[in-house]
Amino acid sequence: MMEEIMEEIEIEAHFSSNKIKPKWFLWNNRKYYIDKVNYIWHNKDGEEVIYYFSVVVGANLYELSFYTKKLKWLLSKVYIEG
């Protein structure tokens, strides 16, 4: 089941060689270590460039978004198995 969340989160990510790689994120006082980044894409909203990351944590799929102008991360969506 896919659920839209749209909550600001704390995240650790590595920025290098013009690439962003999220490592873990903190949501509801729990740390989620990212097992795999499935897909990365980006869109523009006016002057704001938003990068989206489809990531796997265990059996669950999460969509994270990074707003480059505001420098903030959101947990956009979550797909929970079962």
mmCIF file of the N, C-alpha and C atoms, coordinates in Angstrom:
data_MODEL
# 
_entry.id   MODEL 
# 
loop_
_atom_site.group_PDB 
_atom_site.id 
_atom_site.type_symbol 
_atom_site.label_atom_id 
_atom_site.label_alt_id 
_atom_site.label_comp_id 
_atom_site.label_asym_id 
_atom_site.label_entity_id 
_atom_site.label_seq_id 
_atom_site.pdbx_PDB_ins_code 
_atom_site.Cartn_x 
_atom_site.Cartn_y 
_atom_site.Cartn_z 
_atom_site.occupancy 
_atom_site.B_iso_or_equiv 
_atom_site.pdbx_formal_charge 
_atom_site.auth_seq_id 
_atom_site.auth_comp_id 
_atom_site.auth_asym_id 
_atom_site.auth_atom_id 
_atom_site.pdbx_PDB_model_num 
ATOM 1   N N  . MET A 1 1  ? 0.843  -1.176 0.000   1.00 0.00 ? 1  MET A N  1 
ATOM 2   C CA . MET A 1 1  ? 0.000  0.000  0.000   1.00 0.00 ? 1  MET A CA 1 
ATOM 3   C C  . MET A 1 1  ? 0.891  1.243  0.000   1.00 0.00 ? 1  MET A C  1 
ATOM 4   N N  . MET A 1 2  ? 0.654  2.171  -0.931  1.00 0.00 ? 2  MET A N  1 
ATOM 5   C CA . MET A 1 2  ? 1.408  3.425  -1.045  1.00 0.00 ? 2  MET A CA 1 
ATOM 6   C C  . MET A 1 2  ? 0.690  4.497  -0.235  1.00 0.00 ? 2  MET A C  1 
ATOM 7   N N  . GLU A 1 3  ? 1.467  5.194  0.589   1.00 0.00 ? 3  GLU A N  1 
ATOM 8   C CA . GLU A 1 3  ? 0.906  6.263  1.416   1.00 0.00 ? 3  GLU A CA 1 
ATOM 9   C C  . GLU A 1 3  ? 1.736  7.525  1.236   1.00 0.00 ? 3  GLU A C  1 
ATOM 10  N N  . GLU A 1 4  ? 1.066  8.647  0.963   1.00 0.00 ? 4  GLU A N  1 
ATOM 11  C CA . GLU A 1 4  ? 1.763  9.927  0.854   1.00 0.00 ? 4  GLU A CA 1 
ATOM 12  C C  . GLU A 1 4  ? 1.999  10.476 2.254   1.00 0.00 ? 4  GLU A C  1 
ATOM 13  N N  . ILE A 1 5  ? 3.239  10.891 2.547   1.00 0.00 ? 5  ILE A N  1 
ATOM 14  C CA . ILE A 1 5  ? 3.623  11.354 3.873   1.00 0.00 ? 5  ILE A CA 1 
ATOM 15  C C  . ILE A 1 5  ? 3.898  12.864 3.882   1.00 0.00 ? 5  ILE A C  1 
ATOM 16  N N  . MET A 1 6  ? 4.833  13.319 3.046   1.00 0.00 ? 6  MET A N  1 
ATOM 17  C CA . MET A 1 6  ? 5.212  14.731 2.909   1.00 0.00 ? 6  MET A CA 1 
ATOM 18  C C  . MET A 1 6  ? 5.619  15.375 4.247   1.00 0.00 ? 6  MET A C  1 
ATOM 19  N N  . GLU A 1 7  ? 6.518  14.693 4.965   1.00 0.00 ? 7  GLU A N  1 
ATOM 20  C CA . GLU A 1 7  ? 7.033  15.202 6.237   1.00 0.00 ? 7  GLU A CA 1 
ATOM 21  C C  . GLU A 1 7  ? 8.526  15.499 6.100   1.00 0.00 ? 7  GLU A C  1 
ATOM 22  N N  . GLU A 1 8  ? 8.951  16.607 6.704   1.00 0.00 ? 8  GLU A N  1 
ATOM 23  C CA . GLU A 1 8  ? 10.364 16.950 6.711   1.00 0.00 ? 8  GLU A CA 1 
ATOM 24  C C  . GLU A 1 8  ? 11.116 15.951 7.584   1.00 0.00 ? 8  GLU A C  1 
ATOM 25  N N  . ILE A 1 9  ? 12.287 15.522 7.093   1.00 0.00 ? 9  ILE A N  1 
ATOM 26  C CA . ILE A 1 9  ? 13.077 14.521 7.810   1.00 0.00 ? 9  ILE A CA 1 
ATOM 27  C C  . ILE A 1 9  ? 14.523 14.978 7.904   1.00 0.00 ? 9  ILE A C  1 
ATOM 28  N N  . GLU A 1 10 ? 15.222 14.366 8.846   1.00 0.00 ? 10 GLU A N  1 
ATOM 29  C CA . GLU A 1 10 ? 16.674 14.535 8.959   1.00 0.00 ? 10 GLU A CA 1 
ATOM 30  C C  . GLU A 1 10 ? 17.293 13.379 8.190   1.00 0.00 ? 10 GLU A C  1 
ATOM 31  N N  . ILE A 1 11 ? 18.391 13.666 7.484   1.00 0.00 ? 11 ILE A N  1 
ATOM 32  C CA . ILE A 1 11 ? 18.989 12.642 6.639   1.00 0.00 ? 11 ILE A CA 1 
ATOM 33  C C  . ILE A 1 11 ? 20.501 12.805 6.603   1.00 0.00 ? 11 ILE A C  1 
ATOM 34  N N  . GLU A 1 12 ? 21.193 11.694 6.404   1.00 0.00 ? 12 GLU A N  1 
ATOM 35  C CA . GLU A 1 12 ? 22.620 11.768 6.104   1.00 0.00 ? 12 GLU A CA 1 
ATOM 36  C C  . GLU A 1 12 ? 22.780 11.350 4.655   1.00 0.00 ? 12 GLU A C  1 
ATOM 37  N N  . ALA A 1 13 ? 23.465 12.202 3.895   1.00 0.00 ? 13 ALA A N  1 
ATOM 38  C CA . ALA A 1 13 ? 23.698 11.913 2.484   1.00 0.00 ? 13 ALA A CA 1 
ATOM 39  C C  . ALA A 1 13 ? 25.109 12.337 2.126   1.00 0.00 ? 13 ALA A C  1 
ATOM 40  N N  . HIS A 1 14 ? 25.675 11.653 1.143   1.00 0.00 ? 14 HIS A N  1 
ATOM 41  C CA . HIS A 1 14 ? 26.997 11.991 0.644   1.00 0.00 ? 14 HIS A CA 1 
ATOM 42  C C  . HIS A 1 14 ? 26.830 12.750 -0.669  1.00 0.00 ? 14 HIS A C  1 
ATOM 43  N N  . PHE A 1 15 ? 27.518 13.879 -0.760  1.00 0.00 ? 15 PHE A N  1 
ATOM 44  C CA . PHE A 1 15 ? 27.522 14.692 -1.965  1.00 0.00 ? 15 PHE A CA 1 
ATOM 45  C C  . PHE A 1 15 ? 28.932 14.634 -2.544  1.00 0.00 ? 15 PHE A C  1 
ATOM 46  N N  . SER A 1 16 ? 29.070 14.063 -3.743  1.00 0.00 ? 16 SER A N  1 
ATOM 47  C CA . SER A 1 16 ? 30.379 14.020 -4.378  1.00 0.00 ? 16 SER A CA 1 
ATOM 48  C C  . SER A 1 16 ? 30.214 13.816 -5.880  1.00 0.00 ? 16 SER A C  1 
ATOM 49  N N  . SER A 1 17 ? 31.131 14.369 -6.631  1.00 0.00 ? 17 SER A N  1 
ATOM 50  C CA . SER A 1 17 ? 31.136 14.227 -8.094  1.00 0.00 ? 17 SER A CA 1 
ATOM 51  C C  . SER A 1 17 ? 29.767 14.512 -8.702  1.00 0.00 ? 17 SER A C  1 
ATOM 52  N N  . ASN A 1 18 ? 29.125 15.576 -8.233  1.00 0.00 ? 18 ASN A N  1 
ATOM 53  C CA . ASN A 1 18 ? 27.801 15.973 -8.728  1.00 0.00 ? 18 ASN A CA 1 
ATOM 54  C C  . ASN A 1 18 ? 26.733 14.904 -8.510  1.00 0.00 ? 18 ASN A C  1 
ATOM 55  N N  . LYS A 1 19 ? 26.925 14.060 -7.499  1.00 0.00 ? 19 LYS A N  1 
ATOM 56  C CA . LYS A 1 19 ? 25.951 13.019 -7.174  1.00 0.00 ? 19 LYS A CA 1 
ATOM 57  C C  . LYS A 1 19 ? 25.560 13.128 -5.706  1.00 0.00 ? 19 LYS A C  1 
ATOM 58  N N  . ILE A 1 20 ? 24.330 12.729 -5.426  1.00 0.00 ? 20 ILE A N  1 
ATOM 59  C CA . ILE A 1 20 ? 23.815 12.707 -4.055  1.00 0.00 ? 20 ILE A CA 1 
ATOM 60  C C  . ILE A 1 20 ? 23.457 11.264 -3.739  1.00 0.00 ? 20 ILE A C  1 
ATOM 61  N N  . LYS A 1 21 ? 23.960 10.767 -2.605  1.00 0.00 ? 21 LYS A N  1 
ATOM 62  C CA . LYS A 1 21 ? 23.636 9.398  -2.201  1.00 0.00 ? 21 LYS A CA 1 
ATOM 63  C C  . LYS A 1 21 ? 23.155 9.403  -0.756  1.00 0.00 ? 21 LYS A C  1 
ATOM 64  N N  . PRO A 1 22 ? 21.841 9.243  -0.530  1.00 0.00 ? 22 PRO A N  1 
ATOM 65  C CA . PRO A 1 22 ? 21.334 9.174  0.843   1.00 0.00 ? 22 PRO A CA 1 
ATOM 66  C C  . PRO A 1 22 ? 21.771 7.885  1.533   1.00 0.00 ? 22 PRO A C  1 
ATOM 67  N N  . LYS A 1 23 ? 22.146 7.995  2.818   1.00 0.00 ? 23 LYS A N  1 
ATOM 68  C CA . LYS A 1 23 ? 22.629 6.841  3.591   1.00 0.00 ? 23 LYS A CA 1 
ATOM 69  C C  . LYS A 1 23 ? 21.587 6.345  4.599   1.00 0.00 ? 23 LYS A C  1 
ATOM 70  N N  . TRP A 1 24 ? 20.986 7.277  5.332   1.00 0.00 ? 24 TRP A N  1 
ATOM 71  C CA . TRP A 1 24 ? 19.946 6.949  6.302   1.00 0.00 ? 24 TRP A CA 1 
ATOM 72  C C  . TRP A 1 24 ? 19.069 8.178  6.501   1.00 0.00 ? 24 TRP A C  1 
ATOM 73  N N  . PHE A 1 25 ? 17.872 7.944  7.078   1.00 0.00 ? 25 PHE A N  1 
ATOM 74  C CA . PHE A 1 25 ? 17.007 9.069  7.422   1.00 0.00 ? 25 PHE A CA 1 
ATOM 75  C C  . PHE A 1 25 ? 16.333 8.798  8.763   1.00 0.00 ? 25 PHE A C  1 
ATOM 76  N N  . LEU A 1 26 ? 15.978 9.867  9.418   1.00 0.00 ? 26 LEU A N  1 
ATOM 77  C CA . LEU A 1 26 ? 15.338 9.811  10.731  1.00 0.00 ? 26 LEU A CA 1 
ATOM 78  C C  . LEU A 1 26 ? 13.886 10.249 10.566  1.00 0.00 ? 26 LEU A C  1 
ATOM 79  N N  . TRP A 1 27 ? 12.960 9.361  10.950  1.00 0.00 ? 27 TRP A N  1 
ATOM 80  C CA . TRP A 1 27 ? 11.531 9.638  10.818  1.00 0.00 ? 27 TRP A CA 1 
ATOM 81  C C  . TRP A 1 27 ? 10.817 9.049  12.035  1.00 0.00 ? 27 TRP A C  1 
ATOM 82  N N  . ASN A 1 28 ? 10.014 9.864  12.692  1.00 0.00 ? 28 ASN A N  1 
ATOM 83  C CA . ASN A 1 28 ? 9.291  9.433  13.899  1.00 0.00 ? 28 ASN A CA 1 
ATOM 84  C C  . ASN A 1 28 ? 10.232 8.830  14.947  1.00 0.00 ? 28 ASN A C  1 
ATOM 85  N N  . ASN A 1 29 ? 11.355 9.510  15.169  1.00 0.00 ? 29 ASN A N  1 
ATOM 86  C CA . ASN A 1 29 ? 12.354 9.110  16.163  1.00 0.00 ? 29 ASN A CA 1 
ATOM 87  C C  . ASN A 1 29 ? 12.969 7.736  15.904  1.00 0.00 ? 29 ASN A C  1 
ATOM 88  N N  . ARG A 1 30 ? 12.965 7.307  14.659  1.00 0.00 ? 30 ARG A N  1 
ATOM 89  C CA . ARG A 1 30 ? 13.584 6.030  14.295  1.00 0.00 ? 30 ARG A CA 1 
ATOM 90  C C  . ARG A 1 30 ? 14.514 6.259  13.116  1.00 0.00 ? 30 ARG A C  1 
ATOM 91  N N  . LYS A 1 31 ? 15.684 5.641  13.151  1.00 0.00 ? 31 LYS A N  1 
ATOM 92  C CA . LYS A 1 31 ? 16.659 5.767  12.078  1.00 0.00 ? 31 LYS A CA 1 
ATOM 93  C C  . LYS A 1 31 ? 16.481 4.603  11.105  1.00 0.00 ? 31 LYS A C  1 
ATOM 94  N N  . TYR A 1 32 ? 16.356 4.937  9.824   1.00 0.00 ? 32 TYR A N  1 
ATOM 95  C CA . TYR A 1 32 ? 16.175 3.963  8.760   1.00 0.00 ? 32 TYR A CA 1 
ATOM 96  C C  . TYR A 1 32 ? 17.433 3.953  7.888   1.00 0.00 ? 32 TYR A C  1 
ATOM 97  N N  . TYR A 1 33 ? 18.149 2.847  7.889   1.00 0.00 ? 33 TYR A N  1 
ATOM 98  C CA . TYR A 1 33 ? 19.357 2.713  7.073   1.00 0.00 ? 33 TYR A CA 1 
ATOM 99  C C  . TYR A 1 33 ? 18.960 2.228  5.679   1.00 0.00 ? 33 TYR A C  1 
ATOM 100 N N  . ILE A 1 34 ? 19.382 2.958  4.676   1.00 0.00 ? 34 ILE A N  1 
ATOM 101 C CA . ILE A 1 34 ? 19.002 2.677  3.298   1.00 0.00 ? 34 ILE A CA 1 
ATOM 102 C C  . ILE A 1 34 ? 19.848 1.521  2.753   1.00 0.00 ? 34 ILE A C  1 
ATOM 103 N N  . ASP A 1 35 ? 19.156 0.470  2.314   1.00 0.00 ? 35 ASP A N  1 
ATOM 104 C CA . ASP A 1 35 ? 19.821 -0.698 1.749   1.00 0.00 ? 35 ASP A CA 1 
ATOM 105 C C  . ASP A 1 35 ? 20.209 -0.475 0.288   1.00 0.00 ? 35 ASP A C  1 
ATOM 106 N N  . LYS A 1 36 ? 19.341 0.239  -0.442  1.00 0.00 ? 36 LYS A N  1 
ATOM 107 C CA . LYS A 1 36 ? 19.570 0.392  -1.874  1.00 0.00 ? 36 LYS A CA 1 
ATOM 108 C C  . LYS A 1 36 ? 18.836 1.623  -2.392  1.00 0.00 ? 36 LYS A C  1 
ATOM 109 N N  . VAL A 1 37 ? 19.481 2.339  -3.315  1.00 0.00 ? 37 VAL A N  1 
ATOM 110 C CA . VAL A 1 37 ? 18.822 3.429  -4.044  1.00 0.00 ? 37 VAL A CA 1 
ATOM 111 C C  . VAL A 1 37 ? 18.410 2.843  -5.388  1.00 0.00 ? 37 VAL A C  1 
ATOM 112 N N  . ASN A 1 38 ? 17.096 2.753  -5.622  1.00 0.00 ? 38 ASN A N  1 
ATOM 113 C CA . ASN A 1 38 ? 16.585 2.158  -6.863  1.00 0.00 ? 38 ASN A CA 1 
ATOM 114 C C  . ASN A 1 38 ? 16.621 3.109  -8.045  1.00 0.00 ? 38 ASN A C  1 
ATOM 115 N N  . TYR A 1 39 ? 16.239 4.342  -7.799  1.00 0.00 ? 39 TYR A N  1 
ATOM 116 C CA . TYR A 1 39 ? 16.052 5.269  -8.916  1.00 0.00 ? 39 TYR A CA 1 
ATOM 117 C C  . TYR A 1 39 ? 16.179 6.697  -8.417  1.00 0.00 ? 39 TYR A C  1 
ATOM 118 N N  . ILE A 1 40 ? 16.742 7.574  -9.254  1.00 0.00 ? 40 ILE A N  1 
ATOM 119 C CA . ILE A 1 40 ? 16.888 9.000  -8.937  1.00 0.00 ? 40 ILE A CA 1 
ATOM 120 C C  . ILE A 1 40 ? 16.372 9.792  -10.133 1.00 0.00 ? 40 ILE A C  1 
ATOM 121 N N  . TRP A 1 41 ? 15.554 10.814 -9.860  1.00 0.00 ? 41 TRP A N  1 
ATOM 122 C CA . TRP A 1 41 ? 15.082 11.704 -10.917 1.00 0.00 ? 41 TRP A CA 1 
ATOM 123 C C  . TRP A 1 41 ? 14.903 13.096 -10.326 1.00 0.00 ? 41 TRP A C  1 
ATOM 124 N N  . HIS A 1 42 ? 14.673 14.078 -11.191 1.00 0.00 ? 42 HIS A N  1 
ATOM 125 C CA . HIS A 1 42 ? 14.479 15.434 -10.685 1.00 0.00 ? 42 HIS A CA 1 
ATOM 126 C C  . HIS A 1 42 ? 13.445 16.187 -11.526 1.00 0.00 ? 42 HIS A C  1 
ATOM 127 N N  . ASN A 1 43 ? 12.840 17.184 -10.893 1.00 0.00 ? 43 ASN A N  1 
ATOM 128 C CA . ASN A 1 43 ? 11.861 18.073 -11.508 1.00 0.00 ? 43 ASN A CA 1 
ATOM 129 C C  . ASN A 1 43 ? 12.155 19.492 -11.079 1.00 0.00 ? 43 ASN A C  1 
ATOM 130 N N  . LYS A 1 44 ? 11.581 20.435 -11.789 1.00 0.00 ? 44 LYS A N  1 
ATOM 131 C CA . LYS A 1 44 ? 11.694 21.842 -11.400 1.00 0.00 ? 44 LYS A CA 1 
ATOM 132 C C  . LYS A 1 44 ? 10.313 22.357 -10.993 1.00 0.00 ? 44 LYS A C  1 
ATOM 133 N N  . ASP A 1 45 ? 10.310 23.181 -9.962  1.00 0.00 ? 45 ASP A N  1 
ATOM 134 C CA . ASP A 1 45 ? 9.105  23.881 -9.517  1.00 0.00 ? 45 ASP A CA 1 
ATOM 135 C C  . ASP A 1 45 ? 9.496  25.352 -9.434  1.00 0.00 ? 45 ASP A C  1 
ATOM 136 N N  . GLY A 1 46 ? 9.327  26.081 -10.532 1.00 0.00 ? 46 GLY A N  1 
ATOM 137 C CA . GLY A 1 46 ? 9.834  27.445 -10.603 1.00 0.00 ? 46 GLY A CA 1 
ATOM 138 C C  . GLY A 1 46 ? 11.356 27.397 -10.589 1.00 0.00 ? 46 GLY A C  1 
ATOM 139 N N  . GLU A 1 47 ? 11.960 28.109 -9.631  1.00 0.00 ? 47 GLU A N  1 
ATOM 140 C CA . GLU A 1 47 ? 13.421 28.100 -9.500  1.00 0.00 ? 47 GLU A CA 1 
ATOM 141 C C  . GLU A 1 47 ? 13.930 26.925 -8.674  1.00 0.00 ? 47 GLU A C  1 
ATOM 142 N N  . GLU A 1 48 ? 13.033 26.234 -8.009  1.00 0.00 ? 48 GLU A N  1 
ATOM 143 C CA . GLU A 1 48 ? 13.404 25.109 -7.136  1.00 0.00 ? 48 GLU A CA 1 
ATOM 144 C C  . GLU A 1 48 ? 13.622 23.849 -7.963  1.00 0.00 ? 48 GLU A C  1 
ATOM 145 N N  . VAL A 1 49 ? 14.784 23.218 -7.786  1.00 0.00 ? 49 VAL A N  1 
ATOM 146 C CA . VAL A 1 49 ? 15.044 21.908 -8.371  1.00 0.00 ? 49 VAL A CA 1 
ATOM 147 C C  . VAL A 1 49 ? 14.851 20.890 -7.256  1.00 0.00 ? 49 VAL A C  1 
ATOM 148 N N  . ILE A 1 50 ? 14.023 19.880 -7.518  1.00 0.00 ? 50 ILE A N  1 
ATOM 149 C CA . ILE A 1 50 ? 13.722 18.849 -6.520  1.00 0.00 ? 50 ILE A CA 1 
ATOM 150 C C  . ILE A 1 50 ? 14.236 17.514 -7.042  1.00 0.00 ? 50 ILE A C  1 
ATOM 151 N N  . TYR A 1 51 ? 15.117 16.886 -6.250  1.00 0.00 ? 51 TYR A N  1 
ATOM 152 C CA . TYR A 1 51 ? 15.620 15.555 -6.569  1.00 0.00 ? 51 TYR A CA 1 
ATOM 153 C C  . TYR A 1 51 ? 14.821 14.535 -5.783  1.00 0.00 ? 51 TYR A C  1 
ATOM 154 N N  . TYR A 1 52 ? 14.437 13.468 -6.455  1.00 0.00 ? 52 TYR A N  1 
ATOM 155 C CA . TYR A 1 52 ? 13.660 12.393 -5.836  1.00 0.00 ? 52 TYR A CA 1 
ATOM 156 C C  . TYR A 1 52 ? 14.498 11.124 -5.828  1.00 0.00 ? 52 TYR A C  1 
ATOM 157 N N  . PHE A 1 53 ? 14.358 10.365 -4.750  1.00 0.00 ? 53 PHE A N  1 
ATOM 158 C CA . PHE A 1 53 ? 15.110 9.127  -4.572  1.00 0.00 ? 53 PHE A CA 1 
ATOM 159 C C  . PHE A 1 53 ? 14.136 8.023  -4.161  1.00 0.00 ? 53 PHE A C  1 
ATOM 160 N N  . SER A 1 54 ? 14.096 6.964  -4.930  1.00 0.00 ? 54 SER A N  1 
ATOM 161 C CA . SER A 1 54 ? 13.347 5.777  -4.560  1.00 0.00 ? 54 SER A CA 1 
ATOM 162 C C  . SER A 1 54 ? 14.344 4.865  -3.852  1.00 0.00 ? 54 SER A C  1 
ATOM 163 N N  . VAL A 1 55 ? 14.098 4.593  -2.554  1.00 0.00 ? 55 VAL A N  1 
ATOM 164 C CA . VAL A 1 55 ? 15.055 3.826  -1.756  1.00 0.00 ? 55 VAL A CA 1 
ATOM 165 C C  . VAL A 1 55 ? 14.380 2.643  -1.075  1.00 0.00 ? 55 VAL A C  1 
ATOM 166 N N  . VAL A 1 56 ? 15.180 1.619  -0.801  1.00 0.00 ? 56 VAL A N  1 
ATOM 167 C CA . VAL A 1 56 ? 14.703 0.414  -0.135  1.00 0.00 ? 56 VAL A CA 1 
ATOM 168 C C  . VAL A 1 56 ? 15.292 0.348  1.261   1.00 0.00 ? 56 VAL A C  1 
ATOM 169 N N  . VAL A 1 57 ? 14.427 0.071  2.227   1.00 0.00 ? 57 VAL A N  1 
ATOM 170 C CA . VAL A 1 57 ? 14.829 -0.207 3.614   1.00 0.00 ? 57 VAL A CA 1 
ATOM 171 C C  . VAL A 1 57 ? 14.112 -1.500 3.994   1.00 0.00 ? 57 VAL A C  1 
ATOM 172 N N  . GLY A 1 58 ? 14.872 -2.575 4.126   1.00 0.00 ? 58 GLY A N  1 
ATOM 173 C CA . GLY A 1 58 ? 14.245 -3.870 4.404   1.00 0.00 ? 58 GLY A CA 1 
ATOM 174 C C  . GLY A 1 58 ? 13.333 -4.267 3.251   1.00 0.00 ? 58 GLY A C  1 
ATOM 175 N N  . ALA A 1 59 ? 12.063 -4.570 3.566   1.00 0.00 ? 59 ALA A N  1 
ATOM 176 C CA . ALA A 1 59 ? 11.082 -4.956 2.544   1.00 0.00 ? 59 ALA A CA 1 
ATOM 177 C C  . ALA A 1 59 ? 10.241 -3.772 2.081   1.00 0.00 ? 59 ALA A C  1 
ATOM 178 N N  . ASN A 1 60 ? 10.545 -2.571 2.589   1.00 0.00 ? 60 ASN A N  1 
ATOM 179 C CA . ASN A 1 60 ? 9.731  -1.393 2.292   1.00 0.00 ? 60 ASN A CA 1 
ATOM 180 C C  . ASN A 1 60 ? 10.417 -0.436 1.321   1.00 0.00 ? 60 ASN A C  1 
ATOM 181 N N  . LEU A 1 61 ? 9.593  0.292  0.573   1.00 0.00 ? 61 LEU A N  1 
ATOM 182 C CA . LEU A 1 61 ? 10.062 1.247  -0.415  1.00 0.00 ? 61 LEU A CA 1 
ATOM 183 C C  . LEU A 1 61 ? 9.660  2.652  0.028   1.00 0.00 ? 61 LEU A C  1 
ATOM 184 N N  . TYR A 1 62 ? 10.608 3.595  -0.038  1.00 0.00 ? 62 TYR A N  1 
ATOM 185 C CA . TYR A 1 62 ? 10.370 4.976  0.378   1.00 0.00 ? 62 TYR A CA 1 
ATOM 186 C C  . TYR A 1 62 ? 10.748 5.916  -0.759  1.00 0.00 ? 62 TYR A C  1 
ATOM 187 N N  . GLU A 1 63 ? 10.038 7.029  -0.836  1.00 0.00 ? 63 GLU A N  1 
ATOM 188 C CA . GLU A 1 63 ? 10.416 8.075  -1.766  1.00 0.00 ? 63 GLU A CA 1 
ATOM 189 C C  . GLU A 1 63 ? 10.849 9.295  -0.957  1.00 0.00 ? 63 GLU A C  1 
ATOM 190 N N  . LEU A 1 64 ? 12.105 9.697  -1.148  1.00 0.00 ? 64 LEU A N  1 
ATOM 191 C CA . LEU A 1 64 ? 12.661 10.865 -0.474  1.00 0.00 ? 64 LEU A CA 1 
ATOM 192 C C  . LEU A 1 64 ? 12.801 11.980 -1.499  1.00 0.00 ? 64 LEU A C  1 
ATOM 193 N N  . SER A 1 65 ? 12.677 13.215 -1.052  1.00 0.00 ? 65 SER A N  1 
ATOM 194 C CA . SER A 1 65 ? 12.871 14.347 -1.967  1.00 0.00 ? 65 SER A CA 1 
ATOM 195 C C  . SER A 1 65 ? 13.753 15.403 -1.317  1.00 0.00 ? 65 SER A C  1 
ATOM 196 N N  . PHE A 1 66 ? 14.652 15.964 -2.135  1.00 0.00 ? 66 PHE A N  1 
ATOM 197 C CA . PHE A 1 66 ? 15.586 16.985 -1.684  1.00 0.00 ? 66 PHE A CA 1 
ATOM 198 C C  . PHE A 1 66 ? 15.340 18.267 -2.465  1.00 0.00 ? 66 PHE A C  1 
ATOM 199 N N  . TYR A 1 67 ? 15.036 19.350 -1.733  1.00 0.00 ? 67 TYR A N  1 
ATOM 200 C CA . TYR A 1 67 ? 14.762 20.657 -2.313  1.00 0.00 ? 67 TYR A CA 1 
ATOM 201 C C  . TYR A 1 67 ? 16.054 21.472 -2.275  1.00 0.00 ? 67 TYR A C  1 
ATOM 202 N N  . THR A 1 68 ? 16.644 21.713 -3.452  1.00 0.00 ? 68 THR A N  1 
ATOM 203 C CA . THR A 1 68 ? 17.980 22.303 -3.528  1.00 0.00 ? 68 THR A CA 1 
ATOM 204 C C  . THR A 1 68 ? 18.018 23.766 -3.101  1.00 0.00 ? 68 THR A C  1 
ATOM 205 N N  . LYS A 1 69 ? 16.975 24.515 -3.340  1.00 0.00 ? 69 LYS A N  1 
ATOM 206 C CA . LYS A 1 69 ? 16.968 25.938 -2.977  1.00 0.00 ? 69 LYS A CA 1 
ATOM 207 C C  . LYS A 1 69 ? 16.689 26.114 -1.474  1.00 0.00 ? 69 LYS A C  1 
ATOM 208 N N  . LYS A 1 70 ? 15.756 25.323 -0.951  1.00 0.00 ? 70 LYS A N  1 
ATOM 209 C CA . LYS A 1 70 ? 15.395 25.395 0.470   1.00 0.00 ? 70 LYS A CA 1 
ATOM 210 C C  . LYS A 1 70 ? 16.335 24.565 1.350   1.00 0.00 ? 70 LYS A C  1 
ATOM 211 N N  . LEU A 1 71 ? 17.125 23.688 0.704   1.00 0.00 ? 71 LEU A N  1 
ATOM 212 C CA . LEU A 1 71 ? 18.032 22.763 1.403   1.00 0.00 ? 71 LEU A CA 1 
ATOM 213 C C  . LEU A 1 71 ? 17.294 21.963 2.474   1.00 0.00 ? 71 LEU A C  1 
ATOM 214 N N  . LYS A 1 72 ? 16.199 21.323 2.056   1.00 0.00 ? 72 LYS A N  1 
ATOM 215 C CA . LYS A 1 72 ? 15.455 20.475 2.988   1.00 0.00 ? 72 LYS A CA 1 
ATOM 216 C C  . LYS A 1 72 ? 15.088 19.158 2.333   1.00 0.00 ? 72 LYS A C  1 
ATOM 217 N N  . TRP A 1 73 ? 14.944 18.148 3.174   1.00 0.00 ? 73 TRP A N  1 
ATOM 218 C CA . TRP A 1 73 ? 14.568 16.804 2.746   1.00 0.00 ? 73 TRP A CA 1 
ATOM 219 C C  . TRP A 1 73 ? 13.164 16.493 3.242   1.00 0.00 ? 73 TRP A C  1 
ATOM 220 N N  . LEU A 1 74 ? 12.400 15.781 2.412   1.00 0.00 ? 74 LEU A N  1 
ATOM 221 C CA . LEU A 1 74 ? 11.075 15.309 2.797   1.00 0.00 ? 74 LEU A CA 1 
ATOM 222 C C  . LEU A 1 74 ? 10.979 13.807 2.555   1.00 0.00 ? 74 LEU A C  1 
ATOM 223 N N  . LEU A 1 75 ? 10.238 13.145 3.437   1.00 0.00 ? 75 LEU A N  1 
ATOM 224 C CA . LEU A 1 75 ? 9.791  11.786 3.149   1.00 0.00 ? 75 LEU A CA 1 
ATOM 225 C C  . LEU A 1 75 ? 8.486  11.976 2.402   1.00 0.00 ? 75 LEU A C  1 
ATOM 226 N N  . SER A 1 76 ? 8.512  11.727 1.111   1.00 0.00 ? 76 SER A N  1 
ATOM 227 C CA . SER A 1 76 ? 7.344  11.993 0.256   1.00 0.00 ? 76 SER A CA 1 
ATOM 228 C C  . SER A 1 76 ? 6.294  10.899 0.343   1.00 0.00 ? 76 SER A C  1 
ATOM 229 N N  . LYS A 1 77 ? 6.760  9.649  0.151   1.00 0.00 ? 77 LYS A N  1 
ATOM 230 C CA . LYS A 1 77 ? 5.825  8.524  0.130   1.00 0.00 ? 77 LYS A CA 1 
ATOM 231 C C  . LYS A 1 77 ? 6.483  7.306  0.749   1.00 0.00 ? 77 LYS A C  1 
ATOM 232 N N  . VAL A 1 78 ? 5.639  6.367  1.163   1.00 0.00 ? 78 VAL A N  1 
ATOM 233 C CA . VAL A 1 78 ? 6.131  5.093  1.673   1.00 0.00 ? 78 VAL A CA 1 
ATOM 234 C C  . VAL A 1 78 ? 5.224  3.990  1.143   1.00 0.00 ? 78 VAL A C  1 
ATOM 235 N N  . TYR A 1 79 ? 5.862  2.898  0.720   1.00 0.00 ? 79 TYR A N  1 
ATOM 236 C CA . TYR A 1 79 ? 5.135  1.703  0.309   1.00 0.00 ? 79 TYR A CA 1 
ATOM 237 C C  . TYR A 1 79 ? 5.528  0.593  1.269   1.00 0.00 ? 79 TYR A C  1 
ATOM 238 N N  . ILE A 1 80 ? 4.548  0.125  2.041   1.00 0.00 ? 80 ILE A N  1 
ATOM 239 C CA . ILE A 1 80 ? 4.817  -0.907 3.046   1.00 0.00 ? 80 ILE A CA 1 
ATOM 240 C C  . ILE A 1 80 ? 4.270  -2.238 2.544   1.00 0.00 ? 80 ILE A C  1 
ATOM 241 N N  . GLU A 1 81 ? 5.140  -3.215 2.527   1.00 0.00 ? 81 GLU A N  1 
ATOM 242 C CA . GLU A 1 81 ? 4.770  -4.559 2.095   1.00 0.00 ? 81 GLU A CA 1 
ATOM 243 C C  . GLU A 1 81 ? 3.733  -5.146 3.055   1.00 0.00 ? 81 GLU A C  1 
ATOM 244 N N  . GLY A 1 82 ? 2.716  -5.760 2.492   1.00 0.00 ? 82 GLY A N  1 
ATOM 245 C CA . GLY A 1 82 ? 1.724  -6.448 3.318   1.00 0.00 ? 82 GLY A CA 1 
ATOM 246 C C  . GLY A 1 82 ? 0.552  -5.633 3.483   1.00 0.00 ? 82 GLY A C  1 
# 
